[in-house]
Amino acid sequence: MQTIGILTASACAVALALCALPVAMARPEPPPSPPPPQSQRLLVVPHHTDHFTAAGMTPDAASIRRGQAIDRIRGLGERRVPELDLWVVRAGSEQHDLQATLLRTGDYRHVEPDWIVQTCGTPNDPYFDQQWHLRRIRCDTIWPFTVGGSVICAFVDTGVDRTHPDLAPNLVPGYNAFRRASQASGAPVDDLNGHGTATAGIAAATGNNSVGGVGVGWTISIMPVRVSDSANGSAFMSDIIDGIVWAVRNRARVVSVGYAGVQASVVQSAGEWVRRNNALLVWPMDNAGVEYSFDWPDVVVVSGTQMSGELNPGSSFGVGVDFAAPAAGIYAPSRGGFYTSYSGNSFAGPQVAGVAALAWSMDPSLSPTQILRALELSAEDVGPSGRDSRTGFGIVDAAGAVRLASRVDFNRDGFIDFFDYDAFITAFESGSATADVNADAFIDYMDYSNFVALFVGFDR
């Protein structure tokens, strides 16, 4: 019998890369009240008379035009900030229509939503301070710009704790590959031993809800794909492949596998199919501490690192490694609403999957190749210069990847330069939909502000 890692050629059964080393356990606080609703208000600044006179109006006509602009919003005004000539206007459920109507008049300098905003970067979740890995891959730097949208990420694993307060809000219907049946048809996707709850939470635990910790992306949709019915979580490779296919057919853009066995040739076949279907397959190296010679061009292979950036003891490596991510002391959700510290490459892969989902949330029209290129160009090179066999292109960098995937790389050449700036300004001034940097269907100051911040970039 030939053994490939922990994949036996005769049985084709894959054992979990179950590297969870429980260190500490704590129960999060009860969920808070629901978040506040949208404000349904607009911030409006009418043009001053000098704007109209500069356009050729007489002073009297300009004064009348400004008066008409103010009369148009006076009855809807909740209050005014006279220092800025800023009116807070009630818009109700017709906020978008009213905004468009006011802008069409040409009488207003600004007409923008009265955003309900959160503090930038740092969530209020009590265990975030213990999640060092999120700061190491610079998730907190990019959260002011995106927390994942609703990109679907499938977790091919032991299932998910569907009642966990940090996972439940992001769940979408899943699949039980062992039983070849969907969750919608009654097949169970509940977690067998906690491994799948951890991997899903690392990528997509809800953030800023005053509960537990956070994931790489707080709103990434979690699709549980359970591939085992065994308490120890072991799975057949055939069930893993079936789960991958089902996930992509059901709109997953990123598929994160939590098992060993990446060296099997069928994994490349699966990755090729996934990529042809506009998605990405992420798979961790195992924890056998060996060097492999495979190199799958269509699978995102992840090794694990320590806090220092060096390869985690036990992490396998080889020419097939694409990226690395932290794999030691990863504080993540566990069954029953708890949080636990884990170590192993199973917990590095979901970080890369989460970053890919964050990047895709900035521009869902991008191809898998473009997302992968953004990850490659932005990775922090921690080994020998260039791609190496231990950490690949380097430690994944959420801030850099999202920046490159956003519309700030306006001409999509993989570089951010003044060609992008000039092209954006032209599109912005003309009201082109391509200037919608924050993808809210409006071209406004928020797009300009986000573009400038992303264009300038972030210090490491």
LINFEN-V671902 format. One record per helix or strand of 2 or more residues. SS is the DSSP state (~ for helix, > for strand). FROM is the first residue (numbers start at 0). TO is the last residue. If there is no record, write none. Layout:
ss: {SS,SS}
from: {FROM,FROM}
to: {TO,TO}
//
This chain:
ss: {>,>,>,>,>,~,~,>,>,~,>,~,~,~,>,~,>,>,~,~,>,>,~,>,~,>,>,>,>,>,>,~,>,~,~,~,~,~,~}
from: {2,6,12,24,40,48,58,76,85,91,107,127,131,138,151,167,170,180,182,194,220,234,236,253,264,279,290,299,316,322,329,334,337,345,367,397,417,432,444}
to: {3,7,13,26,45,53,73,80,89,104,112,129,135,141,156,169,175,181,184,203,225,235,248,256,275,283,291,304,317,325,333,336,341,361,377,404,429,434,455}
//
